[in-house]
Amino acid sequence: MSFSNSTLTLLVLIALGLAVLGVLFAIGNAGRRQGRAERSPLTGDEGVGVLIGRIDRLEKAARTLYATDKRQQVQIEAGVRRVGLIRYDAFDDVGGRLSFSCAMLDERGTGVVVTSINGRQETRVYAKPVQEGASSYNLSLEEEEAIRQAMADDQHEAVTTK
């Protein structure tokens, strides 16, 4: 089979054009693959660097969360978590159990016991500091009971009357 010179020239030009398109396509495709490789965390040295950076950021976030958790735990333990309330009649001639002693303590038994003594003519209020379930001040029986009640694990009975 023989082709004319003009047909052969046309076939050569088409082949060259297809070759140039193939080379351009290969160059463009290689550029896209290289871009994907840089974004992919699992290929090449740059991908390992990306993974290490992500791990470092995760470790930093975990340390920050741990520190925040510890601060919040300290705040929770320092808050009033244990309450004991005793209502009573401080005087025989005054009824209605209007006097009370209320212990408000943190998890370690530190806080305050507040006592209000209600009489016919006046009411007096006292506050005494409590450290680990005890006070450096003299405590009444009702104040001691309020502290004991607050420190008890079983707090089903929050208010006691005498």
Sequence and secondary structure as in RCSB ss.txt:
>XXXX:A:sequence
MSFSNSTLTLLVLIALGLAVLGVLFAIGNAGRRQGRAERSPLTGDEGVGVLIGRIDRLEKAARTLYATDKRQQVQ
IEAGVRRVGLIRYDAFDDVGGRLSFSCAMLDERGTGVVVTSINGRQETRVYAKPVQEGASSYNLSLEEEEAIRQA
MADDQHEAVTTK
>XXXX:A:secstr
    HHHHHHHHHHHHHHHHHHHHHHHHHHHHHHHHHHH TTSHHHHHHHHHHHHHHHHHHHHHHHHHHHHHHHH
HHHS  EEEEEEE SSTT  S  EEEEEEE TTS EEEEEEEE SS EEEEEEEEBTTB SS   HHHHHHHHHH
H S  S  EEE 
